[in-house]
Amino acid sequence: QSGEYVGIYFDQSRGMGTGRYQSQIYNCNKKYHLGTYILACDAARAYDEGARAVKGDDWKFNFSSVKSHEDVRMEEILRAHIKEYVDRAKDHQLHPIAQNNSCYIGLCKRRNRYQAALTFNKRKLCLGTYRLATDAARAYDEVTKVLRGSDAETNF
């Protein structure tokens, strides 16, 4: 059982410690395997669907809506994508890239496109290139919030 979600557990026994999240539900003393997932929130969503089918709507679910699952999923993906940088950080200092040719933090203009990037643990972390400055600024904001929390200085 995972501490964060109901109906899932992390299986560390799958080859070389990579591990996956297993989703399962019990009904009438029988265990039903609902799938294996990379993200904990996806396993939790599978449990919710299984529980709703077996137990009905009067049950404890992990997510109140599809939107809340999607929000958590996006955050988990961002966390997984930048985890190596967080693990190596000693001081958790983030700095926008110095060159800024736009009115947003963490952006520079390259060939009529906007690149979102920041420096983390003395390494440049590129967050992608976008046609619109606002899209690049939102990407910068999302990663900054994940790394520094909701109080971080952002564009929006």
MODELLER restraints for C-alpha pairs under 7 A, 6 or more apart:
rsr = mdl.restraints
at = mdl.atoms
rsr.add(forms.Gaussian(group=physical.xy_distance, feature=features.Distance(at['CA:1:A'], at['CA:7:A']), mean=6.42, stdev=0.5))
rsr.add(forms.Gaussian(group=physical.xy_distance, feature=features.Distance(at['CA:1:A'], at['CA:8:A']), mean=5.31, stdev=0.5))
rsr.add(forms.Gaussian(group=physical.xy_distance, feature=features.Distance(at['CA:1:A'], at['CA:9:A']), mean=4.32, stdev=0.5))
rsr.add(forms.Gaussian(group=physical.xy_distance, feature=features.Distance(at['CA:2:A'], at['CA:8:A']), mean=5.62, stdev=0.5))
rsr.add(forms.Gaussian(group=physical.xy_distance, feature=features.Distance(at['CA:2:A'], at['CA:9:A']), mean=4.69, stdev=0.5))
rsr.add(forms.Gaussian(group=physical.xy_distance, feature=features.Distance(at['CA:2:A'], at['CA:10:A']), mean=6.63, stdev=0.5))
rsr.add(forms.Gaussian(group=physical.xy_distance, feature=features.Distance(at['CA:5:A'], at['CA:44:A']), mean=6.14, stdev=0.5))
rsr.add(forms.Gaussian(group=physical.xy_distance, feature=features.Distance(at['CA:5:A'], at['CA:62:A']), mean=6.00, stdev=0.5))
rsr.add(forms.Gaussian(group=physical.xy_distance, feature=features.Distance(at['CA:6:A'], at['CA:44:A']), mean=6.80, stdev=0.5))
rsr.add(forms.Gaussian(group=physical.xy_distance, feature=features.Distance(at['CA:6:A'], at['CA:62:A']), mean=6.38, stdev=0.5))
rsr.add(forms.Gaussian(group=physical.xy_distance, feature=features.Distance(at['CA:7:A'], at['CA:23:A']), mean=5.87, stdev=0.5))
rsr.add(forms.Gaussian(group=physical.xy_distance, feature=features.Distance(at['CA:7:A'], at['CA:24:A']), mean=5.63, stdev=0.5))
rsr.add(forms.Gaussian(group=physical.xy_distance, feature=features.Distance(at['CA:7:A'], at['CA:25:A']), mean=6.10, stdev=0.5))
rsr.add(forms.Gaussian(group=physical.xy_distance, feature=features.Distance(at['CA:7:A'], at['CA:44:A']), mean=6.66, stdev=0.5))
rsr.add(forms.Gaussian(group=physical.xy_distance, feature=features.Distance(at['CA:7:A'], at['CA:47:A']), mean=5.81, stdev=0.5))
rsr.add(forms.Gaussian(group=physical.xy_distance, feature=features.Distance(at['CA:8:A'], at['CA:21:A']), mean=6.53, stdev=0.5))
rsr.add(forms.Gaussian(group=physical.xy_distance, feature=features.Distance(at['CA:8:A'], at['CA:22:A']), mean=5.44, stdev=0.5))
rsr.add(forms.Gaussian(group=physical.xy_distance, feature=features.Distance(at['CA:8:A'], at['CA:23:A']), mean=4.45, stdev=0.5))
rsr.add(forms.Gaussian(group=physical.xy_distance, feature=features.Distance(at['CA:8:A'], at['CA:24:A']), mean=6.20, stdev=0.5))
rsr.add(forms.Gaussian(group=physical.xy_distance, feature=features.Distance(at['CA:8:A'], at['CA:43:A']), mean=6.33, stdev=0.5))
rsr.add(forms.Gaussian(group=physical.xy_distance, feature=features.Distance(at['CA:8:A'], at['CA:44:A']), mean=6.26, stdev=0.5))
rsr.add(forms.Gaussian(group=physical.xy_distance, feature=features.Distance(at['CA:9:A'], at['CA:21:A']), mean=5.64, stdev=0.5))
rsr.add(forms.Gaussian(group=physical.xy_distance, feature=features.Distance(at['CA:9:A'], at['CA:22:A']), mean=5.41, stdev=0.5))
rsr.add(forms.Gaussian(group=physical.xy_distance, feature=features.Distance(at['CA:9:A'], at['CA:23:A']), mean=6.79, stdev=0.5))
rsr.add(forms.Gaussian(group=physical.xy_distance, feature=features.Distance(at['CA:10:A'], at['CA:19:A']), mean=6.74, stdev=0.5))
rsr.add(forms.Gaussian(group=physical.xy_distance, feature=features.Distance(at['CA:10:A'], at['CA:20:A']), mean=5.83, stdev=0.5))
rsr.add(forms.Gaussian(group=physical.xy_distance, feature=features.Distance(at['CA:10:A'], at['CA:21:A']), mean=4.50, stdev=0.5))
rsr.add(forms.Gaussian(group=physical.xy_distance, feature=features.Distance(at['CA:10:A'], at['CA:22:A']), mean=6.20, stdev=0.5))
rsr.add(forms.Gaussian(group=physical.xy_distance, feature=features.Distance(at['CA:11:A'], at['CA:19:A']), mean=5.31, stdev=0.5))
rsr.add(forms.Gaussian(group=physical.xy_distance, feature=features.Distance(at['CA:11:A'], at['CA:20:A']), mean=5.51, stdev=0.5))
rsr.add(forms.Gaussian(group=physical.xy_distance, feature=features.Distance(at['CA:11:A'], at['CA:21:A']), mean=6.02, stdev=0.5))
rsr.add(forms.Gaussian(group=physical.xy_distance, feature=features.Distance(at['CA:11:A'], at['CA:22:A']), mean=6.65, stdev=0.5))
rsr.add(forms.Gaussian(group=physical.xy_distance, feature=features.Distance(at['CA:12:A'], at['CA:18:A']), mean=6.86, stdev=0.5))
rsr.add(forms.Gaussian(group=physical.xy_distance, feature=features.Distance(at['CA:12:A'], at['CA:19:A']), mean=4.46, stdev=0.5))
rsr.add(forms.Gaussian(group=physical.xy_distance, feature=features.Distance(at['CA:13:A'], at['CA:19:A']), mean=6.51, stdev=0.5))
rsr.add(forms.Gaussian(group=physical.xy_distance, feature=features.Distance(at['CA:20:A'], at['CA:36:A']), mean=6.28, stdev=0.5))
rsr.add(forms.Gaussian(group=physical.xy_distance, feature=features.Distance(at['CA:20:A'], at['CA:37:A']), mean=5.68, stdev=0.5))
rsr.add(forms.Gaussian(group=physical.xy_distance, feature=features.Distance(at['CA:20:A'], at['CA:38:A']), mean=5.22, stdev=0.5))
rsr.add(forms.Gaussian(group=physical.xy_distance, feature=features.Distance(at['CA:21:A'], at['CA:36:A']), mean=5.61, stdev=0.5))
rsr.add(forms.Gaussian(group=physical.xy_distance, feature=features.Distance(at['CA:21:A'], at['CA:37:A']), mean=5.05, stdev=0.5))
rsr.add(forms.Gaussian(group=physical.xy_distance, feature=features.Distance(at['CA:21:A'], at['CA:38:A']), mean=6.06, stdev=0.5))
rsr.add(forms.Gaussian(group=physical.xy_distance, feature=features.Distance(at['CA:21:A'], at['CA:39:A']), mean=6.71, stdev=0.5))
rsr.add(forms.Gaussian(group=physical.xy_distance, feature=features.Distance(at['CA:21:A'], at['CA:40:A']), mean=5.75, stdev=0.5))
rsr.add(forms.Gaussian(group=physical.xy_distance, feature=features.Distance(at['CA:21:A'], at['CA:43:A']), mean=6.18, stdev=0.5))
rsr.add(forms.Gaussian(group=physical.xy_distance, feature=features.Distance(at['CA:22:A'], at['CA:35:A']), mean=6.01, stdev=0.5))
rsr.add(forms.Gaussian(group=physical.xy_distance, feature=features.Distance(at['CA:22:A'], at['CA:36:A']), mean=4.64, stdev=0.5))
rsr.add(forms.Gaussian(group=physical.xy_distance, feature=features.Distance(at['CA:22:A'], at['CA:37:A']), mean=6.40, stdev=0.5))
rsr.add(forms.Gaussian(group=physical.xy_distance, feature=features.Distance(at['CA:22:A'], at['CA:43:A']), mean=6.34, stdev=0.5))
rsr.add(forms.Gaussian(group=physical.xy_distance, feature=features.Distance(at['CA:23:A'], at['CA:33:A']), mean=6.23, stdev=0.5))
rsr.add(forms.Gaussian(group=physical.xy_distance, feature=features.Distance(at['CA:23:A'], at['CA:34:A']), mean=5.13, stdev=0.5))
rsr.add(forms.Gaussian(group=physical.xy_distance, feature=features.Distance(at['CA:23:A'], at['CA:35:A']), mean=5.54, stdev=0.5))
rsr.add(forms.Gaussian(group=physical.xy_distance, feature=features.Distance(at['CA:23:A'], at['CA:36:A']), mean=6.40, stdev=0.5))
rsr.add(forms.Gaussian(group=physical.xy_distance, feature=features.Distance(at['CA:23:A'], at['CA:43:A']), mean=5.10, stdev=0.5))
rsr.add(forms.Gaussian(group=physical.xy_distance, feature=features.Distance(at['CA:23:A'], at['CA:44:A']), mean=6.73, stdev=0.5))
rsr.add(forms.Gaussian(group=physical.xy_distance, feature=features.Distance(at['CA:23:A'], at['CA:46:A']), mean=6.65, stdev=0.5))
rsr.add(forms.Gaussian(group=physical.xy_distance, feature=features.Distance(at['CA:23:A'], at['CA:47:A']), mean=5.87, stdev=0.5))
rsr.add(forms.Gaussian(group=physical.xy_distance, feature=features.Distance(at['CA:24:A'], at['CA:31:A']), mean=6.78, stdev=0.5))
rsr.add(forms.Gaussian(group=physical.xy_distance, feature=features.Distance(at['CA:24:A'], at['CA:32:A']), mean=5.49, stdev=0.5))
rsr.add(forms.Gaussian(group=physical.xy_distance, feature=features.Distance(at['CA:24:A'], at['CA:33:A']), mean=4.52, stdev=0.5))
rsr.add(forms.Gaussian(group=physical.xy_distance, feature=features.Distance(at['CA:24:A'], at['CA:34:A']), mean=5.14, stdev=0.5))
rsr.add(forms.Gaussian(group=physical.xy_distance, feature=features.Distance(at['CA:24:A'], at['CA:47:A']), mean=6.41, stdev=0.5))
rsr.add(forms.Gaussian(group=physical.xy_distance, feature=features.Distance(at['CA:25:A'], at['CA:31:A']), mean=5.78, stdev=0.5))
rsr.add(forms.Gaussian(group=physical.xy_distance, feature=features.Distance(at['CA:25:A'], at['CA:32:A']), mean=5.30, stdev=0.5))
rsr.add(forms.Gaussian(group=physical.xy_distance, feature=features.Distance(at['CA:25:A'], at['CA:33:A']), mean=6.78, stdev=0.5))
rsr.add(forms.Gaussian(group=physical.xy_distance, feature=features.Distance(at['CA:25:A'], at['CA:47:A']), mean=6.73, stdev=0.5))
rsr.add(forms.Gaussian(group=physical.xy_distance, feature=features.Distance(at['CA:26:A'], at['CA:32:A']), mean=6.12, stdev=0.5))
rsr.add(forms.Gaussian(group=physical.xy_distance, feature=features.Distance(at['CA:34:A'], at['CA:46:A']), mean=6.45, stdev=0.5))
rsr.add(forms.Gaussian(group=physical.xy_distance, feature=features.Distance(at['CA:34:A'], at['CA:47:A']), mean=6.89, stdev=0.5))
rsr.add(forms.Gaussian(group=physical.xy_distance, feature=features.Distance(at['CA:36:A'], at['CA:43:A']), mean=6.87, stdev=0.5))
rsr.add(forms.Gaussian(group=physical.xy_distance, feature=features.Distance(at['CA:37:A'], at['CA:43:A']), mean=5.59, stdev=0.5))
rsr.add(forms.Gaussian(group=physical.xy_distance, feature=features.Distance(at['CA:41:A'], at['CA:69:A']), mean=6.97, stdev=0.5))
rsr.add(forms.Gaussian(group=physical.xy_distance, feature=features.Distance(at['CA:41:A'], at['CA:72:A']), mean=6.94, stdev=0.5))
rsr.add(forms.Gaussian(group=physical.xy_distance, feature=features.Distance(at['CA:41:A'], at['CA:73:A']), mean=6.09, stdev=0.5))
rsr.add(forms.Gaussian(group=physical.xy_distance, feature=features.Distance(at['CA:44:A'], at['CA:62:A']), mean=6.23, stdev=0.5))
rsr.add(forms.Gaussian(group=physical.xy_distance, feature=features.Distance(at['CA:48:A'], at['CA:61:A']), mean=5.48, stdev=0.5))
rsr.add(forms.Gaussian(group=physical.xy_distance, feature=features.Distance(at['CA:48:A'], at['CA:62:A']), mean=6.42, stdev=0.5))
rsr.add(forms.Gaussian(group=physical.xy_distance, feature=features.Distance(at['CA:63:A'], at['CA:69:A']), mean=5.93, stdev=0.5))
rsr.add(forms.Gaussian(group=physical.xy_distance, feature=features.Distance(at['CA:78:A'], at['CA:143:A']), mean=6.83, stdev=0.5))
rsr.add(forms.Gaussian(group=physical.xy_distance, feature=features.Distance(at['CA:79:A'], at['CA:146:A']), mean=6.77, stdev=0.5))
rsr.add(forms.Gaussian(group=physical.xy_distance, feature=features.Distance(at['CA:89:A'], at['CA:121:A']), mean=5.39, stdev=0.5))
rsr.add(forms.Gaussian(group=physical.xy_distance, feature=features.Distance(at['CA:93:A'], at['CA:120:A']), mean=6.41, stdev=0.5))
rsr.add(forms.Gaussian(group=physical.xy_distance, feature=features.Distance(at['CA:93:A'], at['CA:121:A']), mean=6.83, stdev=0.5))
rsr.add(forms.Gaussian(group=physical.xy_distance, feature=features.Distance(at['CA:94:A'], at['CA:118:A']), mean=6.79, stdev=0.5))
rsr.add(forms.Gaussian(group=physical.xy_distance, feature=features.Distance(at['CA:94:A'], at['CA:119:A']), mean=5.85, stdev=0.5))
rsr.add(forms.Gaussian(group=physical.xy_distance, feature=features.Distance(at['CA:94:A'], at['CA:120:A']), mean=5.08, stdev=0.5))
rsr.add(forms.Gaussian(group=physical.xy_distance, feature=features.Distance(at['CA:95:A'], at['CA:118:A']), mean=5.73, stdev=0.5))
rsr.add(forms.Gaussian(group=physical.xy_distance, feature=features.Distance(at['CA:95:A'], at['CA:119:A']), mean=5.11, stdev=0.5))
rsr.add(forms.Gaussian(group=physical.xy_distance, feature=features.Distance(at['CA:95:A'], at['CA:120:A']), mean=6.70, stdev=0.5))
rsr.add(forms.Gaussian(group=physical.xy_distance, feature=features.Distance(at['CA:96:A'], at['CA:105:A']), mean=6.50, stdev=0.5))
rsr.add(forms.Gaussian(group=physical.xy_distance, feature=features.Distance(at['CA:96:A'], at['CA:106:A']), mean=4.48, stdev=0.5))
rsr.add(forms.Gaussian(group=physical.xy_distance, feature=features.Distance(at['CA:96:A'], at['CA:117:A']), mean=6.71, stdev=0.5))
rsr.add(forms.Gaussian(group=physical.xy_distance, feature=features.Distance(at['CA:96:A'], at['CA:118:A']), mean=4.39, stdev=0.5))
rsr.add(forms.Gaussian(group=physical.xy_distance, feature=features.Distance(at['CA:96:A'], at['CA:119:A']), mean=5.98, stdev=0.5))
rsr.add(forms.Gaussian(group=physical.xy_distance, feature=features.Distance(at['CA:97:A'], at['CA:106:A']), mean=5.68, stdev=0.5))
rsr.add(forms.Gaussian(group=physical.xy_distance, feature=features.Distance(at['CA:97:A'], at['CA:117:A']), mean=6.20, stdev=0.5))
rsr.add(forms.Gaussian(group=physical.xy_distance, feature=features.Distance(at['CA:97:A'], at['CA:118:A']), mean=5.12, stdev=0.5))
rsr.add(forms.Gaussian(group=physical.xy_distance, feature=features.Distance(at['CA:97:A'], at['CA:119:A']), mean=6.11, stdev=0.5))
rsr.add(forms.Gaussian(group=physical.xy_distance, feature=features.Distance(at['CA:99:A'], at['CA:108:A']), mean=6.20, stdev=0.5))
rsr.add(forms.Gaussian(group=physical.xy_distance, feature=features.Distance(at['CA:100:A'], at['CA:106:A']), mean=6.90, stdev=0.5))
rsr.add(forms.Gaussian(group=physical.xy_distance, feature=features.Distance(at['CA:100:A'], at['CA:107:A']), mean=5.60, stdev=0.5))
rsr.add(forms.Gaussian(group=physical.xy_distance, feature=features.Distance(at['CA:100:A'], at['CA:108:A']), mean=4.73, stdev=0.5))
rsr.add(forms.Gaussian(group=physical.xy_distance, feature=features.Distance(at['CA:101:A'], at['CA:108:A']), mean=5.09, stdev=0.5))
rsr.add(forms.Gaussian(group=physical.xy_distance, feature=features.Distance(at['CA:101:A'], at['CA:109:A']), mean=5.75, stdev=0.5))
rsr.add(forms.Gaussian(group=physical.xy_distance, feature=features.Distance(at['CA:102:A'], at['CA:108:A']), mean=6.37, stdev=0.5))
rsr.add(forms.Gaussian(group=physical.xy_distance, feature=features.Distance(at['CA:104:A'], at['CA:137:A']), mean=6.27, stdev=0.5))
rsr.add(forms.Gaussian(group=physical.xy_distance, feature=features.Distance(at['CA:104:A'], at['CA:155:A']), mean=6.03, stdev=0.5))
rsr.add(forms.Gaussian(group=physical.xy_distance, feature=features.Distance(at['CA:105:A'], at['CA:155:A']), mean=6.17, stdev=0.5))
rsr.add(forms.Gaussian(group=physical.xy_distance, feature=features.Distance(at['CA:106:A'], at['CA:116:A']), mean=5.66, stdev=0.5))
rsr.add(forms.Gaussian(group=physical.xy_distance, feature=features.Distance(at['CA:106:A'], at['CA:117:A']), mean=5.55, stdev=0.5))
rsr.add(forms.Gaussian(group=physical.xy_distance, feature=features.Distance(at['CA:106:A'], at['CA:118:A']), mean=5.94, stdev=0.5))
rsr.add(forms.Gaussian(group=physical.xy_distance, feature=features.Distance(at['CA:106:A'], at['CA:140:A']), mean=6.38, stdev=0.5))
rsr.add(forms.Gaussian(group=physical.xy_distance, feature=features.Distance(at['CA:107:A'], at['CA:114:A']), mean=6.28, stdev=0.5))
rsr.add(forms.Gaussian(group=physical.xy_distance, feature=features.Distance(at['CA:107:A'], at['CA:115:A']), mean=5.48, stdev=0.5))
rsr.add(forms.Gaussian(group=physical.xy_distance, feature=features.Distance(at['CA:107:A'], at['CA:116:A']), mean=4.66, stdev=0.5))
rsr.add(forms.Gaussian(group=physical.xy_distance, feature=features.Distance(at['CA:107:A'], at['CA:117:A']), mean=6.35, stdev=0.5))
rsr.add(forms.Gaussian(group=physical.xy_distance, feature=features.Distance(at['CA:107:A'], at['CA:136:A']), mean=6.95, stdev=0.5))
rsr.add(forms.Gaussian(group=physical.xy_distance, feature=features.Distance(at['CA:107:A'], at['CA:137:A']), mean=6.79, stdev=0.5))
rsr.add(forms.Gaussian(group=physical.xy_distance, feature=features.Distance(at['CA:108:A'], at['CA:114:A']), mean=5.68, stdev=0.5))
rsr.add(forms.Gaussian(group=physical.xy_distance, feature=features.Distance(at['CA:108:A'], at['CA:115:A']), mean=5.39, stdev=0.5))
rsr.add(forms.Gaussian(group=physical.xy_distance, feature=features.Distance(at['CA:108:A'], at['CA:116:A']), mean=6.84, stdev=0.5))
rsr.add(forms.Gaussian(group=physical.xy_distance, feature=features.Distance(at['CA:109:A'], at['CA:115:A']), mean=6.18, stdev=0.5))
rsr.add(forms.Gaussian(group=physical.xy_distance, feature=features.Distance(at['CA:113:A'], at['CA:129:A']), mean=6.45, stdev=0.5))
rsr.add(forms.Gaussian(group=physical.xy_distance, feature=features.Distance(at['CA:113:A'], at['CA:130:A']), mean=5.67, stdev=0.5))
rsr.add(forms.Gaussian(group=physical.xy_distance, feature=features.Distance(at['CA:113:A'], at['CA:131:A']), mean=4.88, stdev=0.5))
rsr.add(forms.Gaussian(group=physical.xy_distance, feature=features.Distance(at['CA:113:A'], at['CA:132:A']), mean=6.95, stdev=0.5))
rsr.add(forms.Gaussian(group=physical.xy_distance, feature=features.Distance(at['CA:114:A'], at['CA:129:A']), mean=5.48, stdev=0.5))
rsr.add(forms.Gaussian(group=physical.xy_distance, feature=features.Distance(at['CA:114:A'], at['CA:130:A']), mean=5.14, stdev=0.5))
rsr.add(forms.Gaussian(group=physical.xy_distance, feature=features.Distance(at['CA:114:A'], at['CA:131:A']), mean=6.22, stdev=0.5))
rsr.add(forms.Gaussian(group=physical.xy_distance, feature=features.Distance(at['CA:114:A'], at['CA:132:A']), mean=6.62, stdev=0.5))
rsr.add(forms.Gaussian(group=physical.xy_distance, feature=features.Distance(at['CA:114:A'], at['CA:133:A']), mean=5.58, stdev=0.5))
rsr.add(forms.Gaussian(group=physical.xy_distance, feature=features.Distance(at['CA:114:A'], at['CA:136:A']), mean=6.23, stdev=0.5))
rsr.add(forms.Gaussian(group=physical.xy_distance, feature=features.Distance(at['CA:115:A'], at['CA:128:A']), mean=5.83, stdev=0.5))
rsr.add(forms.Gaussian(group=physical.xy_distance, feature=features.Distance(at['CA:115:A'], at['CA:129:A']), mean=4.28, stdev=0.5))
rsr.add(forms.Gaussian(group=physical.xy_distance, feature=features.Distance(at['CA:115:A'], at['CA:130:A']), mean=6.26, stdev=0.5))
rsr.add(forms.Gaussian(group=physical.xy_distance, feature=features.Distance(at['CA:115:A'], at['CA:136:A']), mean=6.38, stdev=0.5))
rsr.add(forms.Gaussian(group=physical.xy_distance, feature=features.Distance(at['CA:116:A'], at['CA:126:A']), mean=6.27, stdev=0.5))
rsr.add(forms.Gaussian(group=physical.xy_distance, feature=features.Distance(at['CA:116:A'], at['CA:127:A']), mean=5.19, stdev=0.5))
rsr.add(forms.Gaussian(group=physical.xy_distance, feature=features.Distance(at['CA:116:A'], at['CA:128:A']), mean=5.78, stdev=0.5))
rsr.add(forms.Gaussian(group=physical.xy_distance, feature=features.Distance(at['CA:116:A'], at['CA:129:A']), mean=6.39, stdev=0.5))
rsr.add(forms.Gaussian(group=physical.xy_distance, feature=features.Distance(at['CA:116:A'], at['CA:136:A']), mean=5.19, stdev=0.5))
rsr.add(forms.Gaussian(group=physical.xy_distance, feature=features.Distance(at['CA:116:A'], at['CA:137:A']), mean=6.64, stdev=0.5))
rsr.add(forms.Gaussian(group=physical.xy_distance, feature=features.Distance(at['CA:116:A'], at['CA:139:A']), mean=6.89, stdev=0.5))
rsr.add(forms.Gaussian(group=physical.xy_distance, feature=features.Distance(at['CA:116:A'], at['CA:140:A']), mean=5.79, stdev=0.5))
rsr.add(forms.Gaussian(group=physical.xy_distance, feature=features.Distance(at['CA:117:A'], at['CA:124:A']), mean=6.90, stdev=0.5))
rsr.add(forms.Gaussian(group=physical.xy_distance, feature=features.Distance(at['CA:117:A'], at['CA:125:A']), mean=5.55, stdev=0.5))
rsr.add(forms.Gaussian(group=physical.xy_distance, feature=features.Distance(at['CA:117:A'], at['CA:126:A']), mean=4.40, stdev=0.5))
rsr.add(forms.Gaussian(group=physical.xy_distance, feature=features.Distance(at['CA:117:A'], at['CA:127:A']), mean=5.30, stdev=0.5))
rsr.add(forms.Gaussian(group=physical.xy_distance, feature=features.Distance(at['CA:117:A'], at['CA:140:A']), mean=6.78, stdev=0.5))
rsr.add(forms.Gaussian(group=physical.xy_distance, feature=features.Distance(at['CA:118:A'], at['CA:124:A']), mean=5.86, stdev=0.5))
rsr.add(forms.Gaussian(group=physical.xy_distance, feature=features.Distance(at['CA:118:A'], at['CA:125:A']), mean=5.38, stdev=0.5))
rsr.add(forms.Gaussian(group=physical.xy_distance, feature=features.Distance(at['CA:118:A'], at['CA:126:A']), mean=6.73, stdev=0.5))
rsr.add(forms.Gaussian(group=physical.xy_distance, feature=features.Distance(at['CA:119:A'], at['CA:125:A']), mean=5.84, stdev=0.5))
rsr.add(forms.Gaussian(group=physical.xy_distance, feature=features.Distance(at['CA:127:A'], at['CA:139:A']), mean=6.76, stdev=0.5))
rsr.add(forms.Gaussian(group=physical.xy_distance, feature=features.Distance(at['CA:127:A'], at['CA:140:A']), mean=6.92, stdev=0.5))
rsr.add(forms.Gaussian(group=physical.xy_distance, feature=features.Distance(at['CA:129:A'], at['CA:136:A']), mean=6.85, stdev=0.5))
rsr.add(forms.Gaussian(group=physical.xy_distance, feature=features.Distance(at['CA:130:A'], at['CA:136:A']), mean=5.53, stdev=0.5))
rsr.add(forms.Gaussian(group=physical.xy_distance, feature=features.Distance(at['CA:137:A'], at['CA:155:A']), mean=6.32, stdev=0.5))
rsr.add(forms.Gaussian(group=physical.xy_distance, feature=features.Distance(at['CA:141:A'], at['CA:154:A']), mean=5.25, stdev=0.5))
rsr.add(forms.Gaussian(group=physical.xy_distance, feature=features.Distance(at['CA:141:A'], at['CA:155:A']), mean=6.43, stdev=0.5))
rsr.add(forms.Gaussian(group=physical.xy_distance, feature=features.Distance(at['CA:144:A'], at['CA:152:A']), mean=6.69, stdev=0.5))
rsr.add(forms.Gaussian(group=physical.xy_distance, feature=features.Distance(at['CA:145:A'], at['CA:152:A']), mean=6.01, stdev=0.5))
